[in-house]
Amino acid sequence: MVQDTPIEEAAFMAIEESDDEQDIEDDYDSHHAFMFHPGPPTKIADMVQSVGSKIAIKEKEELWQTERSLLMRDLTDALKITDQLKAEQMRLEEEKDEEIRRLKAQLQEKKD
């Protein structure tokens, strides 16, 4: 029979005393929680797969948030450019109207 080290004994005692698996995961890092888990290997494999799935979901959520942030920034930039173009269009129309008035006035002076 192999003697457990004091650390292993303490880990097994902590796991056995805990009724809630979440407490185990909070008390130990994920490596130790899986390494000393009293469940059968299939349960451990399921836990590893579950954590892997959670990580993949979290990565997808982070990617989605990044893409959403980029899209929001692009949309904001597009709206700013649209506003600038509208302001420029209005300025040019005012210049055109002023030029038309000036030319009409010159034409009227020549007729008189």
C-alpha positions as a Markdown table, in Angstrom:
| # | Residue | x | y | z |
|---|---|---|---|---|
| 1 | Met | 0.0 | 0.0 | 0.0 |
| 2 | Val | 1.3 | 3.4 | -1.0 |
| 3 | Gln | 1.5 | 6.0 | 1.8 |
| 4 | Asp | -0.2 | 9.3 | 0.9 |
| 5 | Thr | 1.8 | 12.5 | 1.5 |
| 6 | Pro | 0.4 | 14.9 | 4.0 |
| 7 | Ile | -0.7 | 17.2 | 1.2 |
| 8 | Glu | -2.6 | 14.4 | -0.5 |
| 9 | Glu | -4.2 | 13.3 | 2.8 |
| 10 | Ala | -5.3 | 16.9 | 3.4 |
| 11 | Ala | -6.7 | 17.2 | -0.1 |
| 12 | Phe | -8.7 | 14.0 | 0.3 |
| 13 | Met | -10.0 | 15.0 | 3.7 |
| 14 | Ala | -11.1 | 18.4 | 2.3 |
| 15 | Ile | -12.9 | 16.7 | -0.6 |
| 16 | Glu | -14.6 | 14.2 | 1.6 |
| 17 | Glu | -15.7 | 16.9 | 4.1 |
| 18 | Ser | -17.2 | 19.1 | 1.4 |
| 19 | Asp | -20.7 | 18.4 | 0.3 |
| 20 | Asp | -20.6 | 20.9 | -2.5 |
| 21 | Glu | -18.2 | 20.4 | -5.5 |
| 22 | Gln | -18.2 | 24.1 | -6.1 |
| 23 | Asp | -16.4 | 24.6 | -2.8 |
| 24 | Ile | -13.7 | 22.2 | -4.0 |
| 25 | Glu | -13.2 | 24.1 | -7.2 |
| 26 | Asp | -13.1 | 27.3 | -5.3 |
| 27 | Asp | -10.6 | 26.0 | -2.7 |
| 28 | Tyr | -8.2 | 24.3 | -5.2 |
| 29 | Asp | -7.1 | 25.3 | -8.6 |
| 30 | Ser | -8.7 | 23.3 | -11.4 |
| 31 | His | -5.6 | 21.0 | -11.7 |
| 32 | His | -5.9 | 19.9 | -8.1 |
| 33 | Ala | -9.7 | 19.7 | -8.2 |
| 34 | Phe | -9.5 | 17.1 | -11.0 |
| 35 | Met | -6.4 | 15.4 | -9.7 |
| 36 | Phe | -7.8 | 14.6 | -6.3 |
| 37 | His | -11.5 | 14.2 | -7.3 |
| 38 | Pro | -12.9 | 11.1 | -5.7 |
| 39 | Gly | -15.3 | 10.3 | -8.6 |
| 40 | Pro | -14.8 | 7.7 | -11.2 |
| 41 | Pro | -12.6 | 8.6 | -14.2 |
| 42 | Thr | -15.6 | 9.0 | -16.5 |
| 43 | Lys | -16.9 | 11.7 | -14.2 |
| 44 | Ile | -13.5 | 13.4 | -14.2 |
| 45 | Ala | -13.5 | 13.2 | -18.0 |
| 46 | Asp | -17.0 | 14.7 | -18.1 |
| 47 | Met | -15.8 | 17.5 | -15.8 |
| 48 | Val | -12.8 | 18.2 | -18.0 |
| 49 | Gln | -15.0 | 18.2 | -21.1 |
| 50 | Ser | -17.5 | 20.5 | -19.3 |
| 51 | Val | -14.7 | 22.9 | -18.4 |
| 52 | Gly | -13.4 | 22.8 | -21.9 |
| 53 | Ser | -16.9 | 23.5 | -23.2 |
| 54 | Lys | -17.2 | 26.4 | -20.7 |
| 55 | Ile | -13.9 | 27.8 | -21.9 |
| 56 | Ala | -14.9 | 27.5 | -25.5 |
| 57 | Ile | -18.2 | 29.3 | -24.8 |
| 58 | Lys | -16.4 | 32.0 | -22.9 |
| 59 | Glu | -14.0 | 32.4 | -25.8 |
| 60 | Lys | -16.9 | 32.7 | -28.2 |
| 61 | Glu | -18.6 | 35.2 | -26.0 |
| 62 | Glu | -15.4 | 37.3 | -25.8 |
| 63 | Leu | -15.0 | 37.1 | -29.6 |
| 64 | Trp | -18.6 | 38.1 | -30.0 |
| 65 | Gln | -18.2 | 41.0 | -27.7 |
| 66 | Thr | -15.0 | 42.1 | -29.6 |
| 67 | Glu | -16.8 | 41.8 | -32.9 |
| 68 | Arg | -19.8 | 43.7 | -31.5 |
| 69 | Ser | -17.5 | 46.5 | -30.2 |
| 70 | Leu | -15.8 | 46.7 | -33.6 |
| 71 | Leu | -19.2 | 46.9 | -35.3 |
| 72 | Met | -20.4 | 49.6 | -32.9 |
| 73 | Arg | -17.3 | 51.6 | -33.5 |
| 74 | Asp | -17.6 | 51.2 | -37.2 |
| 75 | Leu | -21.3 | 52.3 | -37.1 |
| 76 | Thr | -20.4 | 55.3 | -34.9 |
| 77 | Asp | -17.7 | 56.3 | -37.3 |
| 78 | Ala | -20.1 | 55.9 | -40.3 |
| 79 | Leu | -22.7 | 58.1 | -38.6 |
| 80 | Lys | -20.1 | 60.8 | -37.8 |
| 81 | Ile | -19.0 | 60.7 | -41.5 |
| 82 | Thr | -22.6 | 60.9 | -42.6 |
| 83 | Asp | -23.1 | 64.0 | -40.4 |
| 84 | Gln | -19.9 | 65.6 | -41.7 |
| 85 | Leu | -21.0 | 65.0 | -45.3 |
| 86 | Lys | -24.5 | 66.4 | -44.7 |
| 87 | Ala | -22.9 | 69.5 | -43.2 |
| 88 | Glu | -20.6 | 69.8 | -46.2 |
| 89 | Gln | -23.5 | 69.4 | -48.6 |
| 90 | Met | -25.5 | 72.2 | -46.8 |
| 91 | Arg | -22.4 | 74.5 | -46.9 |
| 92 | Leu | -21.9 | 73.9 | -50.6 |
| 93 | Glu | -25.6 | 74.4 | -51.4 |
| 94 | Glu | -25.5 | 77.7 | -49.5 |
| 95 | Glu | -22.4 | 78.8 | -51.5 |
| 96 | Lys | -24.2 | 77.8 | -54.7 |
| 97 | Asp | -27.3 | 79.8 | -53.8 |
| 98 | Glu | -25.2 | 82.8 | -52.8 |
| 99 | Glu | -23.3 | 82.5 | -56.2 |
| 100 | Ile | -26.6 | 82.4 | -58.0 |
| 101 | Arg | -27.9 | 85.5 | -56.2 |
| 102 | Arg | -24.6 | 87.3 | -57.0 |
| 103 | Leu | -24.7 | 86.4 | -60.7 |
| 104 | Lys | -28.4 | 87.4 | -60.9 |
| 105 | Ala | -27.5 | 90.7 | -59.3 |
| 106 | Gln | -24.7 | 91.2 | -61.8 |
| 107 | Leu | -26.9 | 90.3 | -64.7 |
| 108 | Gln | -29.6 | 92.7 | -63.5 |
| 109 | Glu | -27.0 | 95.5 | -63.3 |
| 110 | Lys | -25.9 | 94.9 | -66.8 |
| 111 | Lys | -29.5 | 95.0 | -68.1 |
| 112 | Asp | -30.1 | 98.3 | -66.4 |
